[in-house]
Amino acid sequence: MQNFSQLFTSKDKMFSGWCFLIFGFVFFVGFFYAAIVLKLLPPSDNALVSSMQNDRYYCFLVPLTLPIIFVAVYFHWLSMKFFKHA
């Protein structure tokens, strides 16, 4: 049986890596536009754009989530250290 790392060639890994980066960039730009830029534009007649302009949830979601992410990353690092040196 082949090793799992041998199943994917370096081109497949490169392609999937680029796909993840592009998806993340598009998601970030879309969220940034919806959460910040739409608030600065004049009111719109479009129902979807108007609902995003009047939204007060997502513009606060990421800034309030960042401290929790730092705590989670720290605890993940700490648990890996405990596991490694146990």
C-alpha positions as CSV (number, residue, x, y, z in Angstrom):
1,M,0.0,0.0,0.0
2,Q,1.3,3.4,-0.9
3,N,2.1,6.0,1.7
4,F,-0.5,8.7,2.0
5,S,2.0,11.4,1.1
6,Q,2.9,9.6,-2.1
7,L,-0.7,9.6,-3.3
8,F,-0.6,13.3,-4.1
9,T,2.1,14.6,-6.4
10,S,3.7,18.0,-5.7
11,K,1.6,19.5,-8.5
12,D,-1.6,18.3,-6.8
13,K,-0.4,19.8,-3.5
14,M,0.5,23.1,-5.3
15,F,-2.9,23.3,-7.0
16,S,-4.8,22.6,-3.8
17,G,-2.7,25.1,-1.9
18,W,-3.4,27.8,-4.5
19,C,-7.1,26.9,-4.4
20,F,-7.1,27.4,-0.6
21,L,-5.3,30.7,-0.9
22,I,-7.6,32.1,-3.7
23,F,-10.7,30.9,-1.8
24,G,-9.5,32.6,1.4
25,F,-8.7,35.8,-0.4
26,V,-12.0,35.9,-2.2
27,F,-13.9,35.2,1.1
28,F,-11.9,37.9,2.9
29,V,-12.5,40.5,0.2
30,G,-16.3,39.7,0.1
31,F,-16.6,39.9,3.8
32,F,-14.6,43.1,4.0
33,Y,-16.9,44.6,1.3
34,A,-20.1,43.5,3.0
35,A,-19.0,44.4,6.5
36,I,-17.2,47.7,5.9
37,V,-17.5,49.2,2.4
38,L,-21.2,48.8,2.1
39,K,-21.7,50.8,5.3
40,L,-19.9,53.7,3.6
41,L,-22.0,53.7,0.4
42,P,-25.3,55.6,0.1
43,P,-28.5,53.7,0.7
44,S,-29.5,51.3,-2.0
45,D,-32.9,50.1,-3.4
46,N,-31.6,46.6,-3.7
47,A,-33.0,44.4,-0.9
48,L,-29.9,42.4,-0.4
49,V,-27.5,45.4,-0.4
50,S,-29.9,47.3,1.9
51,S,-30.1,44.4,4.4
52,M,-26.3,44.2,4.5
53,Q,-26.0,48.0,5.0
54,N,-28.4,47.9,7.9
55,D,-26.8,44.9,9.5
56,R,-25.0,45.4,12.8
57,Y,-23.9,41.8,13.5
58,Y,-21.1,41.0,11.1
59,C,-19.3,44.3,11.4
60,F,-18.6,43.4,15.0
61,L,-18.2,39.7,14.6
62,V,-14.5,39.5,13.5
63,P,-13.1,42.2,15.9
64,L,-14.8,40.4,18.8
65,T,-13.7,37.0,17.6
66,L,-10.0,37.8,17.3
67,P,-9.2,37.7,21.1
68,I,-10.9,34.3,21.3
69,I,-8.8,33.0,18.4
70,F,-5.6,34.1,20.1
71,V,-6.7,32.3,23.3
72,A,-7.6,29.1,21.3
73,V,-4.2,29.2,19.5
74,Y,-2.4,29.6,22.7
75,F,-4.2,26.6,24.3
76,H,-3.6,24.5,21.2
77,W,0.1,25.3,21.4
78,L,0.2,24.6,25.2
79,S,-1.5,21.3,24.8
80,M,0.9,20.2,22.0
81,K,3.8,21.1,24.3
82,F,2.3,19.1,27.1
83,F,1.7,16.1,24.8
84,K,5.3,16.4,23.3
85,H,7.0,16.5,26.7
86,A,4.8,14.1,28.6
